Amino acid sequence: MKYLFLISSLLLCLSSSAQEDVLKRPVKVSFLNLSQQEALKKLESITGLNFAYPSSLIDKDTKLNKSWNEERLDNILRAIFEDKKIELKLVGKRLLIKEDLSPPSSKKTINGYIQDKNSGEMLIGASIYLHNGTGTSTNAYGYYSLSLDTGLYQFTISYLGYENVTQSMRLQKDQRKDFQLSPNSSQLEAVIVTSSLQDLSVANTTANQHQLHLPALKKLPAIGGEPDIFKGIQLLPGIGSAGEGSTGLYVRGGNIDQNLIILDEAPIYNPSHLLGFFSTFHPDAITHAEVYKGNFPARFGGRLSSVVELRMKEGNKENLKVQGGIGLLASRLLVEGPIKKNKHSFMLAARRTYPDLFLRADEDDGGNKVNFMDVNLKTNWLLNDNNRLFFSMYRGQDVFRYFDAYENQWGNTTATFRWNHLFNEKTFANFSFIYSRYRYSVENIIDGVTTFNWHSGITDYNLKADFTSFLNADNRLEYGIHQILHQFNPGQESEQRLNPIPESKTLEQALYFSHQVQLNPAIEINYGLRLSAAHNLGKGKTYQYNDAFNIIDSTLHQGGIFHSQFQLSPRFLLKYQSSPFTSWSVGYSRTAQYLFQLRNTTTAFNAFYTFMPSNSNIPAQTADQFSLGFFHKNQDASFQWSVETYYKWLRHQIDFIDHAQLLQNPYIERQLRIGKGRAYGLETYLQKTAGRWKGSLSYSYSRSLKQVPGLNQDLEFPTYYDQPHAVKLWLHFNPRSRWEWNLNWQFISGRATTLPIGSFQYEQTIVPIYGARNGHRLPAFHRLDFSITLNSKRNHNKDRGAFWVLTVFNIYNRKNTLSIDILPKRLKESDNVPDPLDVAAYKTYISGIFPSLSYNFRF
């Protein structure tokens, strides 16, 4: 009996082993529009097996269009019945197939990072989707997690500008799986921006979120041939600029200081180089750029209008790489590579302009100097599968010196230390310490002696803890805590000849959470809440004012917190996919801002930013925005069209009295007035992303209005950045493989401006009499730019190459008005002013036609 039991057990094991071998047998098969029954018959002829199954298992409406090359037989059978859970049992040459009606097994989790295959860079916002419609995207650090029932799944991973990857995988236990995507040198190569993320459906697409495709920016027409990320951002609908010579952004009726611009999580307070002609961001050093015009995630706060999120490259983990460019105005270089392959890497980038070198060639240059330099550095360490460390820094400095008599310097410095930690496969954490500083100085020199030296700035120390919990395939939580210490230096004079504006400190804190939930394949909801507070602290003096803004009392503070404000900011976004190619969105968000920028000039560029905190006299600014959006693409996604309308209410908006004195004024609050505002508009955006001709066309109608007691007779008036109409056209043509043509044309309504309606003379000073606040408009802005790119001959190594870019900026030499000044008339012969009260309007513009040539390389 004992031997019979052993023989029976052995036969059972051999039978099970034989069944397992047959089911694991690799099969090559292709199904072209076959029913499930026809597919099974084809498999029978290939394998020599007979399939037995109940008729209830067959879905007569299902058609299969799939192919496999050396795939296991059991995986193919489960893919045929992907909407059902099946059991397989082999009896001789007969394979029994039946539906498994047992209760669902516990869920398993697949998690990991999605990376660039060539460099190891994390891909932020990459999509990982199952063919049944379930899916997710990577978070701000390239991490994803999906919890699914055990079974066979087919994944497709996609990211803008990269080749899609499709893989079949059986999920039977929790497992870590990193995916690598290869850059696609031809697909969407010339697409500058895209609405939200490129995935398998349009459900995740909204018209107020844009991701830039950075390689294409380097071939966009730009002044001096120097590529600029902000010039690409300014092509988006709903985003305006102050004109030529400006990297400032006016987004949906908001002021420049109402945009949160962050580089590796560090705020950048002045994104301008070279008097505003370039932004502070080295184009080769940036790997991710995304813009939120509204309904931005709850993890962002402290600004009203928009978020521009930029991240530096981490450094190539595989090979040493060098790239750069040489232009007429600037040159740049980037070096990146592994410190320890696949473990540690670095990236170092530097850039400098050299107009000052040309000026030195003139013996009579008078000591003029205009240049900038910047340096980016980033390094990272992979400690183990659950822990990564990152350190990045940025340093930029501008110098503008005029005839050894006047010098202006300004610059940003940032440093970010981050620790990524996985608590488990479903919970991701990022801990950050961030330092950010902006400084500017103005020096006046007479006969070699400094007579005036004014400097100002702001310094931040920021601690953050951000968490992402991937609850399941349909639910994701983001939550965290932020704390920022702002140190404000509104203005000091080093020679101590002028009254300083008192320094101050503010501690800004925030708790937030957001929940993204997929209710069904067509409806997704993303809601969140941000609780923020600002505490004025430290030593200082506060003033109390009467209705005439005269000081009636003051309080001296010796330390600690002496004033606090709190704001509750809800966020809500509903997305509805009405068809595979069409989606709708409706959103609401409240935002709060505890600091503001003082600048009483409307010129395009101004480095003299004075930052100040909200306090007992100046409450936090808030905004409520409603938006309704529509997105549609055709079947092959070669055309995409979006429309969005919005309305925004703004409270505690700050403006200045006429003839406001902002510099050297310790009682600066007396120059300010607090009111309300509103902004509304319509934006439409059309993109063509395939074929030899690619491009985009956008139209925006937007209004931005204020009503401030004590100004403009208490009547509502347009803000100086109110520009109702904007049309932006970008075209790209690739007639041959090596040549590319780019054309960019913009038309924007003239900015509102305040002009004097008369003047009078007081002693030796001419005092203007102003009319309605912003009651006039500058002439409309329009400009055509053009570039031709010649790429190097194609080679097998895509990481090597070069291209030349010939750019003609402002091709028809349009003299766009920057400002209108009312000045006394001068005699042409003697340059004298016969009558100070006899005045005329004079237009100021920056540049005319500007051709340039640049050479760009990588190896």
Secondary structure in CASP SS format (residue, H / E / C, confidence):
PFRMAT SS
TARGET T0000
AUTHOR 0000-0000-0000
METHOD secondary structure of the structure
MODEL  1
M C 1.00
K H 1.00
Y H 1.00
L H 1.00
F H 1.00
L H 1.00
I H 1.00
S H 1.00
S H 1.00
L H 1.00
L H 1.00
L H 1.00
C H 1.00
L H 1.00
S H 1.00
S H 1.00
S H 1.00
A H 1.00
Q H 1.00
E H 1.00
D H 1.00
V H 1.00
L H 1.00
K C 1.00
R C 1.00
P E 1.00
V E 1.00
K E 1.00
V E 1.00
S E 1.00
F E 1.00
L E 1.00
N E 1.00
L E 1.00
S E 1.00
Q H 1.00
Q H 1.00
E H 1.00
A H 1.00
L H 1.00
K H 1.00
K H 1.00
L H 1.00
E H 1.00
S H 1.00
I H 1.00
T H 1.00
G C 1.00
L C 1.00
N E 1.00
F E 1.00
A E 1.00
Y C 1.00
P C 1.00
S H 1.00
S H 1.00
L H 1.00
I C 1.00
D C 1.00
K C 1.00
D C 1.00
T C 1.00
K E 1.00
L E 1.00
N E 1.00
K E 1.00
S E 1.00
W E 1.00
N E 1.00
E E 1.00
E E 1.00
R E 1.00
L H 1.00
D H 1.00
N H 1.00
I H 1.00
L H 1.00
R H 1.00
A H 1.00
I H 1.00
F C 1.00
E C 1.00
D C 1.00
K C 1.00
K C 1.00
I E 1.00
E E 1.00
L E 1.00
K E 1.00
L E 1.00
V E 1.00
G C 1.00
K C 1.00
R E 1.00
L E 1.00
L E 1.00
I E 1.00
K E 1.00
E E 1.00
D C 1.00
L C 1.00
S C 1.00
P C 1.00
P C 1.00
S C 1.00
S C 1.00
K E 1.00
K E 1.00
T E 1.00
I E 1.00
N E 1.00
G E 1.00
Y E 1.00
I E 1.00
Q E 1.00
D E 1.00
K C 1.00
N C 1.00
S C 1.00
G C 1.00
E C 1.00
M E 1.00
L C 1.00
I C 1.00
G C 1.00
A C 1.00
S E 1.00
I E 1.00
Y E 1.00
L E 1.00
H C 1.00
N C 1.00
G C 1.00
T C 1.00
G E 1.00
T E 1.00
S E 1.00
T C 1.00
N C 1.00
A C 1.00
Y C 1.00
G C 1.00
Y E 1.00
Y E 1.00
S E 1.00
L E 1.00
S E 1.00
L E 1.00
D E 1.00
T C 1.00
G E 1.00
L E 1.00
Y E 1.00
Q E 1.00
F E 1.00
T E 1.00
I E 1.00
S E 1.00
Y C 1.00
L C 1.00
G C 1.00
Y E 1.00
E C 1.00
N C 1.00
V E 1.00
T E 1.00
Q E 1.00
S E 1.00
M E 1.00
R E 1.00
L E 1.00
Q C 1.00
K C 1.00
D C 1.00
Q E 1.00
R E 1.00
K C 1.00
D C 1.00
F E 1.00
Q E 1.00
L E 1.00
S C 1.00
P E 1.00
N C 1.00
S C 1.00
S C 1.00
Q C 1.00
L C 1.00
E C 1.00
A C 1.00
V C 1.00
I C 1.00
V E 1.00
T E 1.00
S E 1.00
S C 1.00
L C 1.00
Q C 1.00
D C 1.00
L C 1.00
S C 1.00
V C 1.00
A C 1.00
N C 1.00
T C 1.00
T C 1.00
A C 1.00
N C 1.00
Q E 1.00
H E 1.00
Q E 1.00
L E 1.00
H C 1.00
L H 1.00
P H 1.00
A H 1.00
L H 1.00
K C 1.00
K C 1.00
L C 1.00
P C 1.00
A C 1.00
I H 1.00
G H 1.00
G H 1.00
E C 1.00
P C 1.00
D C 1.00
I H 1.00
F H 1.00
K H 1.00
G H 1.00
I H 1.00
Q C 1.00
L C 1.00
L C 1.00
P C 1.00
G C 1.00
I E 1.00
G E 1.00
S C 1.00
A C 1.00
G C 1.00
E C 1.00
G C 1.00
S C 1.00
T C 1.00
G C 1.00
L C 1.00
Y E 1.00
V E 1.00
R C 1.00
G C 1.00
G C 1.00
N C 1.00
I H 1.00
D H 1.00
Q H 1.00
N E 1.00
L E 1.00
I E 1.00
I E 1.00
L E 1.00
D C 1.00
E C 1.00
A E 1.00
P E 1.00
I C 1.00
Y C 1.00
N C 1.00
P C 1.00
S E 1.00
H E 1.00
L H 1.00
L H 1.00
G H 1.00
F C 1.00
F E 1.00
S E 1.00
T C 1.00
F C 1.00
H C 1.00
P C 1.00
D C 1.00
A C 1.00
I E 1.00
T E 1.00
H E 1.00
A E 1.00
E E 1.00
V E 1.00
Y E 1.00
K C 1.00
G C 1.00
N C 1.00
F C 1.00
P C 1.00
A C 1.00
R C 1.00
F C 1.00
G C 1.00
G C 1.00
R C 1.00
L C 1.00
S C 1.00
S E 1.00
V E 1.00
V E 1.00
E E 1.00
L E 1.00
R E 1.00
M E 1.00
K C 1.00
E C 1.00
G C 1.00
N C 1.00
K C 1.00
E C 1.00
N C 1.00
L C 1.00
K E 1.00
V E 1.00
Q E 1.00
G E 1.00
G E 1.00
I E 1.00
G C 1.00
L C 1.00
L C 1.00
A E 1.00
S E 1.00
R E 1.00
L E 1.00
L E 1.00
V E 1.00
E E 1.00
G E 1.00
P E 1.00
I E 1.00
K E 1.00
K C 1.00
N C 1.00
K C 1.00
H E 1.00
S E 1.00
F E 1.00
M E 1.00
L E 1.00
A E 1.00
A E 1.00
R E 1.00
R E 1.00
T E 1.00
Y C 1.00
P H 1.00
D H 1.00
L H 1.00
F H 1.00
L H 1.00
R H 1.00
A C 1.00
D C 1.00
E C 1.00
D C 1.00
D C 1.00
G C 1.00
G C 1.00
N C 1.00
K E 1.00
V E 1.00
N E 1.00
F E 1.00
M E 1.00
D E 1.00
V E 1.00
N E 1.00
L E 1.00
K E 1.00
T E 1.00
N E 1.00
W E 1.00
L E 1.00
L E 1.00
N E 1.00
D C 1.00
N C 1.00
N E 1.00
R E 1.00
L E 1.00
F E 1.00
F E 1.00
S E 1.00
M E 1.00
Y E 1.00
R E 1.00
G E 1.00
Q E 1.00
D E 1.00
V E 1.00
F E 1.00
R E 1.00
Y E 1.00
F C 1.00
D C 1.00
A C 1.00
Y E 1.00
E E 1.00
N E 1.00
Q E 1.00
W E 1.00
G E 1.00
N E 1.00
T E 1.00
T E 1.00
A E 1.00
T E 1.00
F E 1.00
R E 1.00
W E 1.00
N E 1.00
H E 1.00
L E 1.00
F E 1.00
N E 1.00
E C 1.00
K C 1.00
T E 1.00
F E 1.00
A E 1.00
N E 1.00
F E 1.00
S E 1.00
F E 1.00
I E 1.00
Y E 1.00
S E 1.00
R E 1.00
Y E 1.00
R E 1.00
Y E 1.00
S E 1.00
V E 1.00
E E 1.00
N E 1.00
I E 1.00
I E 1.00
D C 1.00
G C 1.00
V E 1.00
T E 1.00
T E 1.00
F E 1.00
N E 1.00
W E 1.00
H E 1.00
S E 1.00
G E 1.00
I E 1.00
T E 1.00
D E 1.00
Y E 1.00
N E 1.00
L E 1.00
K E 1.00
A E 1.00
D E 1.00
F E 1.00
T E 1.00
S E 1.00
F E 1.00
L E 1.00
N E 1.00
A C 1.00
D C 1.00
N E 1.00
R E 1.00
L E 1.00
E E 1.00
Y E 1.00
G E 1.00
I E 1.00
H E 1.00
Q E 1.00
I E 1.00
L E 1.00
H E 1.00
Q E 1.00
F E 1.00
N E 1.00
P E 1.00
G E 1.00
Q E 1.00
E E 1.00
S C 1.00
E C 1.00
Q C 1.00
R C 1.00
L C 1.00
N C 1.00
P C 1.00
I E 1.00
P C 1.00
E C 1.00
S E 1.00
K E 1.00
T E 1.00
L E 1.00
E E 1.00
Q E 1.00
A E 1.00
L E 1.00
Y E 1.00
F E 1.00
S E 1.00
H E 1.00
Q E 1.00
V E 1.00
Q E 1.00
L E 1.00
N E 1.00
P C 1.00
A C 1.00
I E 1.00
E E 1.00
I E 1.00
N E 1.00
Y E 1.00
G E 1.00
L E 1.00
R E 1.00
L E 1.00
S E 1.00
A E 1.00
A E 1.00
H E 1.00
N E 1.00
L E 1.00
G E 1.00
K E 1.00
G E 1.00
K E 1.00
T E 1.00
Y E 1.00
Q E 1.00
Y E 1.00
N C 1.00
D C 1.00
A C 1.00
F C 1.00
N C 1.00
I E 1.00
I E 1.00
D E 1.00
S E 1.00
T E 1.00
L E 1.00
H E 1.00
Q E 1.00
G E 1.00
G E 1.00
I E 1.00
F E 1.00
H E 1.00
S E 1.00
Q E 1.00
F E 1.00
Q E 1.00
L E 1.00
S E 1.00
P E 1.00
R E 1.00
F E 1.00
L E 1.00
L E 1.00
K E 1.00
Y E 1.00
Q E 1.00
S E 1.00
S E 1.00
P C 1.00
F C 1.00
T E 1.00
S E 1.00
W E 1.00
S E 1.00
V E 1.00
G E 1.00
Y E 1.00
S E 1.00
R E 1.00
T E 1.00
A E 1.00
Q E 1.00
Y C 1.00
L E 1.00
F E 1.00
Q E 1.00
L E 1.00
R C 1.00
N C 1.00
T C 1.00
T C 1.00
T C 1.00
A C 1.00
F C 1.00
N C 1.00
A C 1.00
F C 1.00
Y C 1.00
T E 1.00
F E 1.00
M E 1.00
P E 1.00
S C 1.00
N C 1.00
S C 1.00
N C 1.00
I C 1.00
P C 1.00
A C 1.00
Q E 1.00
T E 1.00
A E 1.00
D E 1.00
Q E 1.00
F E 1.00
S E 1.00
L E 1.00
G E 1.00
F E 1.00
F E 1.00
H E 1.00
K E 1.00
N C 1.00
Q C 1.00
D C 1.00
A C 1.00
S C 1.00
F E 1.00
Q E 1.00
W E 1.00
S E 1.00
V E 1.00
E E 1.00
T E 1.00
Y E 1.00
Y E 1.00
K E 1.00
W E 1.00
L E 1.00
R E 1.00
H E 1.00
Q E 1.00
I E 1.00
D E 1.00
F E 1.00
I C 1.00
D C 1.00
H C 1.00
A C 1.00
Q C 1.00
L C 1.00
L C 1.00
Q C 1.00
N C 1.00
P C 1.00
Y C 1.00
I H 1.00
E H 1.00
R H 1.00
Q H 1.00
L E 1.00
R E 1.00
I E 1.00
G E 1.00
K E 1.00
G E 1.00
R E 1.00
A E 1.00
Y E 1.00
G E 1.00
L E 1.00
E E 1.00
T E 1.00
Y E 1.00
L E 1.00
Q E 1.00
K E 1.00
T C 1.00
A C 1.00
G C 1.00
R C 1.00
W E 1.00
K E 1.00
G E 1.00
S E 1.00
L E 1.00
S E 1.00
Y E 1.00
S E 1.00
Y E 1.00
S E 1.00
R E 1.00
S E 1.00
L E 1.00
K E 1.00
Q E 1.00
V C 1.00
P C 1.00
G C 1.00
L C 1.00
N H 1.00
Q H 1.00
D H 1.00
L C 1.00
E C 1.00
F E 1.00
P E 1.00
T C 1.00
Y C 1.00
Y C 1.00
D C 1.00
Q C 1.00
P C 1.00
H E 1.00
A E 1.00
V E 1.00
K E 1.00
L E 1.00
W E 1.00
L E 1.00
H E 1.00
F E 1.00
N C 1.00
P C 1.00
R C 1.00
S C 1.00
R C 1.00
W E 1.00
E E 1.00
W E 1.00
N E 1.00
L E 1.00
N E 1.00
W E 1.00
Q E 1.00
F E 1.00
I E 1.00
S C 1.00
G C 1.00
R C 1.00
A E 1.00
T E 1.00
T C 1.00
L C 1.00
P E 1.00
I E 1.00
G E 1.00
S E 1.00
F E 1.00
Q E 1.00
Y E 1.00
E C 1.00
Q C 1.00
T E 1.00
I E 1.00
V E 1.00
P E 1.00
I E 1.00
Y E 1.00
G C 1.00
A C 1.00
R C 1.00
N C 1.00
G C 1.00
H E 1.00
R E 1.00
L C 1.00
P C 1.00
A C 1.00
F E 1.00
H E 1.00
R E 1.00
L E 1.00
D E 1.00
F E 1.00
S E 1.00
I E 1.00
T E 1.00
L E 1.00
N E 1.00
S C 1.00
K C 1.00
R C 1.00
N C 1.00
H C 1.00
N C 1.00
K C 1.00
D C 1.00
R C 1.00
G E 1.00
A E 1.00
F E 1.00
W E 1.00
V E 1.00
L E 1.00
T E 1.00
V E 1.00
F E 1.00
N C 1.00
I C 1.00
Y C 1.00
N C 1.00
R C 1.00
K C 1.00
N C 1.00
T C 1.00
L C 1.00
S E 1.00
I E 1.00
D E 1.00
I E 1.00
L E 1.00
P E 1.00
K C 1.00
R C 1.00
L C 1.00
K C 1.00
E C 1.00
S C 1.00
D C 1.00
N C 1.00
V C 1.00
P C 1.00
D C 1.00
P C 1.00
L C 1.00
D C 1.00
V E 1.00
A E 1.00
A E 1.00
Y E 1.00
K E 1.00
T E 1.00
Y C 1.00
I C 1.00
S C 1.00
G C 1.00
I C 1.00
F E 1.00
P E 1.00
S E 1.00
L E 1.00
S E 1.00
Y E 1.00
N E 1.00
F E 1.00
R E 1.00
F C 1.00
END
